[in-house]
Amino acid sequence: MKLGVVAIGRNEGDRLKRCLQSAAAADTIVYVDSGSTDGSPQWARDHGVNVVELDMSIPFTAARARNAGFRRLLEIVPDLPYVQFVDGDCELVAGWLQEAASFLDSHDDVGAVCGRLRERHPERSIYNWLCEQEWDVPTGEVNACAGNVVMRTNALSAAGGYRDDVIAGEEGELCIRMRRLGWRIWRLGADMALHDASMLRFGQWWSRGLRSGYGFAQGAFIHGASQDRYYLWETRRAWIWGIWLPLACLAAGLAFGPWGWLTWLIFALQFLRQTLRNRGSLSRRLKLALFQLLARFPESWGQIKFMRDRLLGGQGRIIEYK
């Protein structure tokens, strides 16, 4: 197949077993473990998988794990042309590896290709359902991929790999550097993998949103001033709806009494606006609009967390939600 797989995970249990078994068609599989206590590394070794266990005294990021797995993969098969990165909570769909490799074989200027990611159990919670909606994105040439993707090894190497210090949105940051080298990023309509978010509680959803906000802030700090204007709008949106408008509404209420408190209606108007903009049934549009509005609050806290880390000179640590 000319394709190797790098899987990353931590305490994924049965999800990891499904993940590695689904990659059996690859030439070589490398699993990168980040401090699991559930026996995942030994299980992988027992099933013929090459295992890299990260030094957890160094701050962990998914980007660092992918880089470590990629280096090990090239040590094993130096001339391997393609690599599939997959998260340990995902299961590759049968036939995807062959389809991705065939696409790259016939498109020499494409450096990365991904497919349709689906949520395994969207019916179990509103938060899982939101993930399923998040994965429903346009196909064709795109600006960025997500964590599950097949890349040309020479394109990835030329771009310098992932940035170890990026704790969220590392794929988009890498894609900017790949596109600057002339590579294109492509998303196919074919099913690529099943994702098991296992988000059953509001606190998990909040942590995931906080991580997104941190990633927006870090991405804008790195590339926001470039022509890509990377994550600038997402960053400003979080500040506007998550911090500045709530403060302004609070100040108006305290200063002007009942008339001032009416300024909070701007959030109701935004909810209506998002409902009208969304697609699908009324129920779907209403649910999406509610969480699109609520998401600005954890995202804004992620912005503040990034600013704190920058001011204190600390290394950001990955924000986990499960």
C-alpha positions in Angstrom: 0.0 0.0 0.0 3.0 2.4 0.5 1.2 3.7 3.5 2.0 3.7 7.2 -0.3 4.6 10.2 0.5 6.7 13.2 -2.1 6.4 16.0 -1.9 8.5 19.2 -3.8 8.0 22.4 -4.1 7.9 26.2 -6.2 5.5 28.1 -8.5 4.8 25.1 -9.1 1.2 26.1 -11.4 -0.7 23.6 -11.5 2.4 21.4 -7.7 2.0 20.8 -8.1 -1.7 20.0 -10.7 -0.9 17.4 -8.5 1.9 16.0 -5.4 -0.3 15.6 -7.3 -3.3 14.2 -8.9 -1.0 11.6 -5.5 0.0 10.4 -4.4 -3.6 9.7 -4.1 -3.0 6.0 -1.3 -0.5 6.4 2.3 -1.5 5.8 3.4 -0.4 9.3 1.6 0.9 12.3 3.1 3.0 15.1 1.2 3.8 18.2 2.3 6.7 20.4 1.2 6.6 24.0 1.0 9.5 26.3 1.1 8.0 29.8 -1.7 5.4 29.6 -2.5 3.4 32.8 -4.9 1.0 31.1 -2.3 -1.3 29.6 -2.6 0.1 26.1 1.1 0.1 25.2 1.5 -3.6 26.1 -1.7 -4.6 24.3 -0.4 -2.8 21.2 3.0 -4.5 21.4 1.4 -7.9 21.9 -0.5 -7.4 18.6 2.6 -6.5 16.5 2.3 -2.7 16.7 5.4 -0.5 17.1 5.0 1.5 20.3 6.5 4.9 21.3 5.9 6.0 24.9 6.4 9.7 25.4 8.4 11.2 28.1 5.7 12.8 30.2 8.0 15.1 32.1 7.8 17.2 28.9 4.4 18.9 28.3 2.3 16.7 26.1 0.5 17.8 23.0 -1.1 15.8 20.2 1.3 17.6 17.8 4.3 16.3 19.7 2.9 12.8 19.7 2.3 12.8 16.0 5.9 14.0 15.3 7.3 11.3 17.5 5.2 8.7 15.7 6.2 10.0 12.3 9.9 9.9 13.1 9.6 6.3 14.3 7.7 5.4 11.2 10.4 6.7 8.9 13.1 4.9 11.0 11.2 1.7 10.2 10.4 2.4 6.5 12.5 5.4 5.3 11.0 5.5 1.8 7.4 5.3 2.8 5.4 7.8 0.7 2.2 8.3 2.7 1.3 8.4 6.4 -2.2 8.2 7.9 -2.5 10.0 11.2 -5.4 8.7 13.3 -6.6 9.5 16.9 -6.9 6.6 19.2 -10.7 7.2 19.7 -11.3 6.7 16.0 -11.8 3.7 13.8 -10.8 3.8 10.1 -13.5 2.8 7.6 -12.7 -0.3 5.5 -11.3 0.7 2.1 -10.3 4.3 3.2 -6.6 3.7 3.2 -6.6 2.4 -0.3 -8.8 5.2 -1.6 -6.6 7.9 0.0 -3.4 6.4 -1.4 -5.0 6.0 -4.8 -6.1 9.7 -4.7 -2.6 10.9 -3.8 -1.1 8.7 -6.5 -3.1 10.5 -9.1 -2.8 14.0 -7.6 0.9 14.9 -7.3 0.3 18.4 -6.0 -2.0 17.3 -3.1 0.0 17.1 0.2 -2.8 15.9 2.5 -6.2 14.3 2.0 -9.0 13.5 4.5 -12.5 12.1 4.2 -15.8 12.2 6.1 -15.5 11.7 9.8 -18.7 10.4 11.5 -19.6 10.3 15.2 -20.1 6.7 16.4 -22.9 7.4 18.9 -24.5 10.8 18.1 -27.7 9.6 19.8 -26.2 9.2 23.2 -26.0 12.9 24.1 -26.5 16.4 22.6 -22.7 16.8 22.8 -22.0 13.8 20.7 -24.6 15.0 18.3 -22.9 18.4 18.0 -19.7 16.6 17.0 -21.6 14.8 14.2 -22.7 18.2 13.0 -19.2 19.6 13.2 -17.9 16.8 11.0 -20.4 17.7 8.3 -18.3 20.0 6.2 -17.8 20.8 2.5 -15.6 18.6 0.3 -13.0 19.5 -2.4 -10.0 21.7 -1.9 -9.9 23.1 1.6 -7.5 25.3 3.6 -7.0 22.8 6.4 -7.6 19.2 7.6 -8.2 17.8 11.0 -6.3 15.3 13.1 -7.3 12.3 11.0 -5.6 12.7 7.7 -3.3 11.0 5.1 -0.2 13.1 4.2 2.7 12.8 1.8 5.7 12.1 3.9 7.9 14.4 1.8 5.4 17.3 2.1 5.2 16.8 5.8 9.0 16.7 6.1 9.4 19.8 3.9 7.0 21.8 6.1 8.9 20.8 9.2 6.2 18.6 10.8 3.8 19.7 13.4 4.7 22.4 16.0 5.2 20.6 19.3 4.0 23.6 21.3 0.6 24.0 19.6 -2.0 22.4 21.9 -5.1 22.7 19.7 -5.6 23.4 16.0 -2.1 22.1 15.2 -3.4 20.6 11.9 -4.5 24.0 10.5 -1.2 25.6 11.5 0.7 22.9 9.7 -1.5 23.2 6.6 -0.7 26.9 6.3 3.0 26.0 6.1 2.3 23.2 3.6 0.2 25.5 1.4 2.9 28.1 1.4 5.2 25.5 -0.1 2.7 24.9 -2.9 0.9 21.8 -1.6 -2.9 21.6 -1.8 -5.2 20.1 0.9 -8.2 18.0 -0.2 -11.2 16.6 1.5 -13.0 13.7 -0.2 -16.7 12.8 0.3 -15.9 9.2 1.2 -16.2 8.0 4.8 -12.9 8.0 6.5 -13.4 7.1 10.1 -15.8 6.7 13.1 -15.1 9.0 16.0 -16.1 8.2 19.6 -16.3 11.5 21.4 -17.9 9.9 24.5 -19.1 13.4 25.6 -22.0 12.8 28.0 -21.6 15.8 30.4 -21.8 19.6 30.0 -18.4 19.9 31.7 -16.8 17.8 28.9 -18.3 20.1 26.3 -17.1 23.1 28.1 -13.5 21.8 28.3 -13.6 21.1 24.6 -14.8 24.6 23.9 -12.1 26.0 26.2 -9.5 24.1 24.3 -10.8 25.4 21.0 -10.6 29.0 22.3 -7.0 28.4 23.4 -6.2 27.1 20.0 -7.8 30.1 18.3 -5.7 32.5 20.4 -2.5 30.6 19.8 -3.2 30.2 16.1 -3.9 33.9 15.7 -0.7 34.7 17.7 1.4 32.6 15.3 -0.2 33.4 11.9 -2.9 36.1 12.5 -0.7 38.9 11.1 -0.1 37.0 7.8 -2.3 37.1 4.7 -4.0 34.0 6.0 -5.4 36.0 9.0 -5.5 32.6 10.7 -8.1 32.4 13.5 -8.4 36.1 13.7 -12.2 36.2 13.3 -12.7 33.2 15.7 -10.6 35.0 18.3 -12.4 38.3 17.9 -15.8 36.5 18.0 -14.9 34.9 21.3 -13.9 38.2 22.8 -16.9 40.0 21.5 -19.6 37.5 22.6 -17.9 35.9 25.5 -16.4 38.9 27.3 -17.0 42.4 25.9 -20.7 42.3 25.2 -21.5 40.6 28.6 -19.5 43.3 30.4 -21.1 46.0 28.4 -24.6 44.7 29.1 -23.8 44.4 32.8 -22.5 47.9 32.9 -25.6 49.2 31.1 -27.9 47.4 33.6 -26.1 48.8 36.6 -26.0 52.3 35.1 -29.4 52.7 33.6 -31.6 50.2 35.5 -34.4 48.4 33.7 -33.8 50.0 30.3 -30.1 49.1 30.6 -30.9 45.4 31.3 -32.7 45.2 28.0 -29.3 45.3 26.3 -29.1 41.5 27.1 -31.7 41.1 24.3 -28.7 41.2 21.9 -28.1 37.6 22.8 -31.6 36.7 21.9 -31.2 38.4 18.6 -28.0 36.6 17.9 -29.7 33.3 18.7 -32.5 34.1 16.2 -29.9 35.2 13.6 -28.0 31.9 14.0 -31.2 29.9 13.8 -32.1 31.5 10.5 -28.6 30.9 9.1 -28.4 27.3 10.0 -29.6 24.5 7.7 -32.0 21.6 8.2 -35.1 21.1 10.3 -36.2 23.7 12.8 -35.2 21.4 15.7 -31.6 21.1 14.3 -31.3 24.8 13.6 -32.5 25.7 17.1 -30.1 23.3 18.9 -27.1 24.4 16.8 -27.9 28.1 17.4 -28.1 27.6 21.1 -24.7 25.9 21.4 -23.1 28.2 18.8 -24.0 31.1 21.2 -23.0 29.3 24.4 -19.7 28.2 22.8 -18.4 31.7 22.9 -18.1 31.6 26.7 -15.7 28.6 27.1 -13.8 29.9 24.0 -13.3 33.3 25.7 -11.9 31.6 28.8 -9.5 29.7 26.5 -8.4 33.1 25.1 -7.7 34.3 28.7 -5.9 31.2 29.5 -3.6 31.6 26.5 -2.9 35.3 27.4 -2.1 34.2 31.0 0.4 31.6 29.7 2.0 34.1 27.4 2.3 36.8 30.1 3.8 34.3 32.6 6.1 32.7 30.0 4.6 29.2 30.7 4.2 26.3 28.4 0.6 25.6 27.6 -0.6 22.2 28.6 -3.2 20.2 26.6 -6.8 20.6 27.7 -8.5 17.2 27.9 -12.3 16.7 27.9 -12.4 12.9 28.6 
